[in-house]
């Protein structure tokens, strides 16, 4: 304000922002953000205040600043030492977290390969940084105002680096990876770097303004390590950096969406390590190289890395290990070693969207346009008629209890794993029930898994087709059969259930993370004892959150005797033991009140969770074997079960629950459709065999990740659109499966199955993805809106 050349800019900035604040106080933006192109525009407009401040800084100090060409920063030895340190540090962390604890098993040869590849990748990343800086410096020296040119070129390089990190790591983690993401990443990075560079321009004024300012800068420098510092101080700094690299992933892994915060923590450690070595290393005077020489060195380095990358197939022969699969090994290690994973992501070639026309490109493109579909468009409710005409059947109806324990893993309950000793009640229940040994979910995540269970069918990849009632097969059934419903109406059910005064709501007023199985069952018993309409059959549905990662995080501090749960995640096991105790008491309640033998009781989950397998935690956008496997235990009234055929070895899905209830209540035959579930219980084996398929489509609830489960649950093929890659798991030998190389013919076959399945879903719901113009402003806006809509999901489901 005191400077004449910026006074008008500063005044207008204050006036405009005051008006904006007044406007937003009366008309808040975020609660009313429209789901159209305006949301995208607002997202860009929100960046302008920072850009305005930067303009003030530049205009105020650009001409007055004493521009001096600084000494060359970050010499090559510093970057080489930093890359070696990071490679070794994260390898040691990988060994301590996964190898020493028994979560992962790598041979000595495999550890040697991944270590060498990690070192090579880190060297290439930091070597590229060095060469880019040298190239920019050499270019700047060709200008008369070389110091100003160097400052601008360096800022441009930082903006490009920021865009790369935002696009490939941050936005990709939330499945925001189309042209919208590129545009937003470029805009945000440009604005942030421009703002920060404006602050830098004024730093010399701050440093020399007065005695207190100089003292503050001096004290700040004393906190940093220096070349003349004591060895103990340097070692302390190294220990601090190492501790940050180790503790952050350990503390946040279980709730970190797609390892996003861990990847950002690795970038933080990169910056700290670079700062540390640049401070303690003696200054090195760098010779000035010609621009042509630097370009030659850069080209040679890239060609060398590509040659090494293309030689991966020859490594097993060189190491005399025929079982070594280097591409799969490196991909697995990238999940265990966060720093290597970031380096690998940065080095991956940029995708030129819309430039390729290959079959695989078109395949990924179609899946991307069929995922996270914004509201509106051509999608419409499609009645899911599991039977031709649903009417109330004759005879006495069994009570129905459906308990969907969110994120419950199959291998953490004893009917599926004999090593489990902490679920005796579930074990007793299983002996009196039918245990579907080969059970899976269709969706890796609650957002689509729960609606698919109620519909008994696959869903269009959006939240949600409205009105949902025409597709809500389970609600149709309980209404037709006049069941008295007791339901925990969670945030998803509040969207897909048609409101009814007949519903007795459980856990009313509780936040979804607080849905506790014990408390819910206690409330349910009380409501069942108080009910007036004792002649009506009971329907119960609840989805407790006891072992959801978000809920477990709230109880992370409680003491657990881990020795009791040897071989299991102690906190998961301890909470499941609580669930088992509550479930056992409720079964006894049913038996005391003569309800047990007249009830269908389903104990299942909506999906599993990764607990360190291949370095993955939670479910995020994953559809790995441990995420897709679920327990599915069904108790039937003895009089009903004795006349039915079932095969516990056949593959089963959570979408089969609703069709099975239709059949069990006398509504048959159930419609055969590749998108619908099937009845798990039929009158004959022949009737049941008609519903079995060669492969089944599965998907993530939150991102463009699709797959097929084939060979009666023995194989899983995954196509990841965001990362433009696919993988294959053999699930016949182990719970989490074994990753295998997949021949090109099999890859093409499975991709075709996925494509046909997604097309079938789109056709069923009358959605036309080809009508969506990927390059239109409205589509950019809708995708941006979807990004903001889904960003809170890691904290919700």
C-alpha positions, -999 to 999 in steps of 0.1 A, spaced: 0 0 0 29 23 6 43 19 -29 28 40 -56 34 14 -83 13 -13 -65 -11 8 -46 -40 4 -71 -34 -34 -73 -34 -37 -35 -65 -16 -30 -84 -35 -56 -73 -68 -40 -86 -57 -7 -119 -44 -21 -126 -75 -42 -118 -99 -14 -140 -80 11 -169 -81 -13 -162 -119 -19 -162 -125 19 -195 -106 23 -211 -125 -6 -199 -159 7 -212 -152 42 -247 -148 28 -244 -174 0 -218 -201 10 -203 -216 -21 -192 -252 -11 -226 -264 3 -243 -252 -28 -216 -260 -54 -235 -269 -87 -226 -301 -104 -220 -286 -138 -194 -265 -156 -197 -238 -129 -180 -260 -104 -149 -263 -126 -149 -225 -131 -151 -219 -94 -122 -243 -89 -101 -222 -112 -114 -189 -99 -104 -199 -63 -67 -198 -74 -68 -161 -85 -62 -145 -50 -28 -162 -49 -20 -151 -84 -31 -115 -75 -7 -115 -45 21 -127 -67 14 -99 -92 18 -74 -64 51 -89 -53 65 -91 -88 55 -55 -96 67 -42 -63 102 -58 -63 111 -71 -97 130 -40 -109 144 -30 -75 158 -64 -65 196 -68 -67 198 -95 -93 230 -115 -90 238 -148 -107 242 -172 -78 268 -199 -76 257 -232 -90 234 -250 -66 230 -288 -61 262 -300 -76 262 -336 -90 280 -352 -60 252 -339 -37 224 -354 -58 243 -387 -63 248 -390 -25 212 -381 -18 199 -407 -43 221 -434 -28 211 -425 8 174 -426 -1 176 -459 -19 194 -476 10 172 -459 37 139 -470 22 153 -505 15 162 -509 52 127 -496 61 112 -522 37 132 -550 53 122 -540 88 85 -535 81 79 -564 58 107 -590 56 117 -591 93 80 -591 104 72 -620 80 46 -600 60 66 -604 28 91 -630 16 119 -621 -8 149 -643 -17 184 -628 -15 185 -627 -53 152 -608 -54 163 -583 -27 195 -577 -47 176 -570 -79 151 -546 -62 179 -528 -44 199 -523 -76 168 -512 -95 159 -487 -67 194 -472 -67 193 -469 -105 158 -452 -105 168 -428 -77 200 -420 -95 181 -413 -127 156 -391 -110 182 -370 -92 205 -371 -121 177 -357 -143 172 -329 -118 209 -321 -120 210 -321 -158 178 -300 -161 192 -274 -137 225 -273 -156 207 -270 -189 185 -242 -176 215 -224 -162 234 -228 -195 204 -214 -213 201 -185 -188 237 -175 -193 229 -168 -230 207 -139 -220 219 -104 -211 199 -104 -179 211 -139 -170 201 -137 -133 165 -129 -141 164 -155 -168 178 -181 -144 152 -172 -118 123 -175 -143 135 -207 -159 141 -223 -125 105 -213 -115 91 -228 -147 110 -261 -140 96 -262 -105 61 -256 -119 65 -284 -143 78 -307 -115 48 -297 -94 24 -305 -122 40 -339 -126 37 -347 -89 1 -334 -88 -10 -353 -119 8 -386 -115 7 -390 -77 -19 -368 -60 -48 -366 -84 -42 -401 -98 -47 -415 -62 -83 -403 -63 -89 -415 -99 -88 -380 -112 -66 -386 -142 -81 -373 -174 -76 -339 -193 -93 -322 -164 -67 -334 -140 -39 -323 -163 -54 -288 -167 -61 -285 -129 -26 -298 -120 -10 -273 -144 -31 -244 -131 -25 -252 -95 12 -257 -99 17 -225 -119 -2 -204 -94 16 -219 -63 51 -215 -78 43 -180 -91 31 -171 -56 61 -186 -39 85 -171 -63 69 -137 -56 77 -142 -19 113 -151 -27 117 -119 -46 110 -100 -14 131 -122 9 163 -100 6 142 -70 17 130 -90 47 165 -102 56 180 -67 56 150 -48 69 160 -44 105 179 -60 133 151 -83 144 145 -96 109 182 -103 105 183 -121 138 153 -143 129 170 -154 96 203 -160 115 185 -183 141 167 -201 113 200 -209 96 215 -222 129 188 -248 130 200 -263 98 231 -286 96 263 -270 82 296 -282 69 314 -271 101 288 -287 124 298 -314 148 295 -350 136 270 -357 164 247 -329 150 250 -343 115 242 -378 127 212 -364 147 199 -349 115 203 -381 96 185 -400 124 157 -374 123 152 -378 85 153 -416 88 128 -415 116 104 -393 96 108 -417 66 99 -447 88 73 -434 112 50 -415 88 41 -446 67 38 -468 98 14 -444 115 -8 -435 85 -7 -466 63 -40 -481 74 -60 -450 66 -40 -436 38 -60 -435 6 -40 -453 -21 -8 -445 -2 -12 -408 -12 1 -393 21 29 -418 22 41 -408 -13 39 -371 -2 60 -380 29 86 -396 6 88 -363 -14 92 -345 19 121 -369 29 136 -363 -6 136 -325 1 150 -329 36 178 -352 25 187 -329 -4 188 -299 20 209 -319 45 236 -330 20 237 -296 3 244 -280 37 271 -304 49 290 -310 17 319 -288 9 312 -262 -19 322 -274 -53 329 -251 -81 312 -264 -112 328 -259 -146 306 -244 -173 295 -270 -199 282 -263 -233 245 -267 -240 252 -294 -266 273 -314 -242 246 -313 -215 220 -324 -241 242 -353 -251 247 -364 -215 209 -363 -209 201 -383 -240 227 -409 -231 213 -413 -196 177 -418 -209 189 -442 -235 209 -461 -209 179 -464 -186 157 -476 -214 182 -502 -224 184 -514 -188 146 -514 -186 142 -534 -218 168 -559 -206 148 -571 -176 139 -603 -193 176 -613 -194 183 -608 -157 170 -642 -146 195 -659 -170 223 -637 -157 215 -645 -121 208 -682 -129 173 -680 -114 147 -693 -138 119 -685 -114 127 -648 -112 100 -626 -128 116 -591 -128 86 -570 -140 63 -584 -114 90 -583 -87 96 -546 -94 59 -537 -94 55 -555 -60 85 -537 -46 71 -503 -57 43 -509 -33 65 -519 -4 91 -491 -10 73 -458 -12 103 -438 -24 110 -463 -52 73 -462 -61 74 -424 -64 106 -425 -85 90 -452 -107 59 -432 -111 78 -401 -121 99 -420 -146 69 -436 -162 62 -422 -197 36 -395 -199 4 -405 -215 -7 -383 -245 -44 -385 -239 -64 -389 -271 -34 -394 -293 -34 -432 -296 -59 -454 -313 -47 -488 -303 -72 -514 -291 -58 -513 -256 -60 -475 -255 -96 -476 -267 -103 -503 -240 -89 -481 -212 -106 -450 -226 -140 -467 -227 -136 -479 -191 -126 -444 -180 -156 -429 -196 -179 -455 -179 -165 -448 -144 -175 -422 -117 -202 -410 -140 -214 -375 -131 -251 -369 -123 -274 -364 -152 -268 -376 -187 -286 -405 -203 -285 -430 -174 -320 -440 -162 -334 -464 -136 -338 -499 -150 -363 -521 -131 -345 -552 -118 -371 -579 -120 -356 -610 -104 -390 -627 -109 -417 -619 -135 -443 -609 -109 -436 -603 -72 -465 -611 -50 -469 -622 -14 -463 -659 -11 -484 -682 11 -473 -699 43 -453 -688 73 -422 -666 65 -388 -671 82 -373 -641 99 -343 -626 80 -312 -612 97 -285 -598 75 -253 -587 92 -227 -571 69 -196 -565 89 -178 -538 70 -143 -547 59 -143 -581 76 -117 -604 60 -125 -640 53 -92 -653 68 -100 -636 102 -129 -659 110 -123 -696 120 -147 -712 95 -123 -701 68 -90 -703 86 -82 -730 112 -55 -708 127 -81 -683 140 -88 -690 177 -106 -658 186 -140 -664 169 -155 -694 188 -191 -681 185 -189 -677 147 -173 -712 146 -203 -727 164 -227 -707 142 -209 -720 111 -213 -756 122 -251 -751 121 -251 -731 89 -239 -732 53 -204 -718 47 -198 -706 12 -161 -713 10 -155 -694 -23 -173 -661 -16 -164 -627 -31 -178 -592 -34 -185 -577 -68 -172 -543 -57 -141 -534 -37 -157 -506 -16 -189 -499 2 -202 -472 -21 -213 -497 -48 -211 -530 -29 -240 -522 -6 -264 -510 -33 -254 -541 -54 -264 -563 -25 -298 -547 -21 -304 -547 -59 -290 -582 -63 -273 -570 -94 -243 -550 -108 -245 -512 -107 -238 -484 -131 -206 -468 -119 -221 -437 -103 -236 -425 -71 -265 -433 -79 -291 -438 -106 -321 -420 -91 -347 -429 -82 -331 -461 -69 -363 -478 -58 -371 -495 -92 -338 -514 -88 -341 -521 -50 -350 -558 -52 -345 -564 -15 -368 -536 -4 -394 -548 -29 -393 -583 -13 -396 -572 23 -425 -549 13 -443 -576 -7 -439 -602 21 -450 -576 48 -418 -580 68 -413 -556 98 -379 -539 89 -353 -530 115 -325 -513 96 -294 -493 103 -300 -466 77 -264 -456 69 -254 -428 46 -257 -450 15 -290 -466 25 -304 -431 31 -299 -425 -6 -312 -458 -20 -340 -468 3 -375 -454 -3 -385 -437 30 -411 -456 49 -427 -451 83 -427 -488 87 -389 -489 90 -376 -491 126 -343 -473 124 -313 -487 143 -284 -466 154 -304 -435 147 -284 -403 152 -251 -421 153 -223 -412 129 -215 -441 106 -180 -447 121 -198 -453 154 -219 -482 142 -208 -507 168 -220 -543 165 -225 -548 202 -244 -516 207 -266 -523 176 -275 -558 187 -283 -546 222 -306 -520 208 -321 -546 184 -329 -570 212 -347 -542 231 -368 -532 200 -376 -568 193 -389 -573 228 -410 -541 226 -426 -548 192 -463 -550 190 -468 -568 157 -455 -601 168 -473 -619 140 -452 -602 113 -419 -617 102 -388 -598 111 -363 -583 87 -330 -569 101 -301 -553 82 -271 -536 98 -236 -529 87 -213 -524 117 -181 -505 112 -160 -521 140 -132 -533 117 -133 -505 91 -100 -487 90 -114 -454 99 -132 -468 130 -101 -487 141 -80 -456 138 -102 -440 165 -93 -468 189 -56 -470 179 -44 -462 214 -60 -489 233 -39 -517 248 -39 -551 231 -21 -582 240 -7 -590 206 7 -623 217 -29 -636 218 -32 -629 181 1 -642 168 1 -641 130 -27 -616 128 -31 -578 129 -37 -574 167 -61 -545 165 -82 -562 138 -83 -595 157 -91 -579 190 -121 -560 175 -133 -592 157 -131 -610 190 -156 -584 204 -178 -589 174 -177 -626 179 -187 -623 215 -216 -600 207 -228 -622 179 -227 -653 201 -248 -636 227 -273 -625 201 -276 -661 187 -283 -673 222 -310 -646 225 -326 -659 193 -325 -694 206 -340 -685 240 -369 -667 223 -375 -696 198 -365 -675 168 -333 -692 158 -348 -722 140 -373 -700 122 -348 -675 108 -325 -670 79 -293 -655 93 -266 -641 70 -232 -632 83 -210 -615 56 -190 -585 46 -192 -559 19 -154 -563 11 -122 -572 27 -90 -551 33 -54 -553 25 -32 -556 56 2 -552 42 0 -577 13 24 -564 -14 26 -532 6 -11 -524 3 -33 -512 32 -71 -507 33 -92 -510 1 -90 -476 -16 -94 -484 -54 -79 -519 -49 -96 -551 -60 -68 -574 -49 -77 -609 -38 -77 -601 -1 -101 -571 -8 -125 -591 -29 -128 -622 -7 -155 -621 19 -170 -645 45 -205 -656 36 -222 -678 62 -259 -685 59 -281 -702 85 -314 -716 72 -343 -730 92 -337 -768 93 -371 -775 77 -362 -753 48 -326 -764 43 -333 -802 41 -352 -799 7 -326 -777 -10 -294 -783 -30 -263 -761 -25 -226 -764 -33 -203 -746 -9 -174 -750 -33 -190 -730 -61 -181 -693 -65 -206 -671 -47 -210 -633 -44 -227 -609 -21 -250 -600 -50 -264 -636 -46 -279 -629 -12 -310 -611 -25 -318 -636 -53 -313 -664 -27 -339 -648 -4 -363 -646 -33 -359 -683 -40 -361 -693 -3 -394 -674 1 -409 -692 -28 -403 -668 -56 -388 -689 -84 -375 -693 -110 -351 -663 -105 -342 -646 -137 -309 -656 -153 -289 -625 -163 -251 -620 -163 -256 -588 -143 -278 -604 -117 -269 -625 -87 -280 -662 -85 -299 -682 -60 -273 -702 -39 -300 -727 -29 -322 -745 -55 -342 -776 -56 -317 -795 -78 -281 -793 -89 -291 -791 -125 -312 -760 -118 -283 -743 -100 -258 -751 -127 -278 -730 -152 -268 -699 -133 -230 -705 -132 -208 -684 -154 -173 -688 -168 -162 -655 -154 -176 -626 -134 -170 -589 -137 -157 -571 -106 -148 -535 -100 -136 -509 -75 -163 -486 -61 -141 -455 -63 -119 -457 -94 -116 -471 -129 -102 -505 -118 -120 -535 -132 -114 -572 -132 -127 -607 -139 -129 -636 -114 -127 -668 -134 -121 -705 -132 -145 -709 -102 -127 -683 -82 -92 -695 -88 -80 -666 -110 -83 -628 -109 -74 -605 -137 -72 -567 -130 -72 -538 -154 -62 -505 -138 -72 -476 -160 -55 -449 -140 -21 -465 -142 -27 -481 -176 -16 -515 -165 -30 -550 -158 -21 -579 -136 -31 -615 -129 -34 -634 -97 -35 -672 -92 -58 -675 -62 -58 -713 -60 -28 -717 -36 -30 -688 -12 -54 -664 3 -39 -632 -12 -30 -650 -44 2 -652 -63 9 -627 -90 17 -642 -123 28 -630 -157 -1 -631 -181 3 -641 -218 -8 -615 -243 -36 -639 -255 -50 -642 -220 -47 -605 -215 -67 -598 -247 -93 -623 -237 -99 -609 -202 -99 -573 -214 -126 -583 -239 -146 -599 -211 -143 -568 -190 -153 -546 -219 -183 -566 -228 -194 -567 -191 -191 -529 -187 -210 -524 -220 -237 -547 -208 -241 -526 -176 -242 -494 -196 -268 -508 -220 -290 -521 -191 -291 -486 -175 -294 -469 -209 -261 -450 -204 -242 -439 -235 -206 -432 -227 -198 -423 -263 -221 -393 -260 -197 -378 -234 -173 -355 -251 -141 -358 -232 -128 -324 -244 -160 -304 -237 -159 -278 -209 -190 -293 -193 -174 -328 -191 -143 -312 -176 -165 -295 -150 -184 -326 -142 -152 -346 -137 -137 -319 -115 -170 -319 -95 -167 -357 -91 -131 -353 -79 -142 -330 -51 -173 -352 -44 -152 -384 -40 -122 -368 -22 -139 -371 13 -146 -408 7 -114 -421 23 -129 -406 55 -164 -420 49 -164 -454 32 
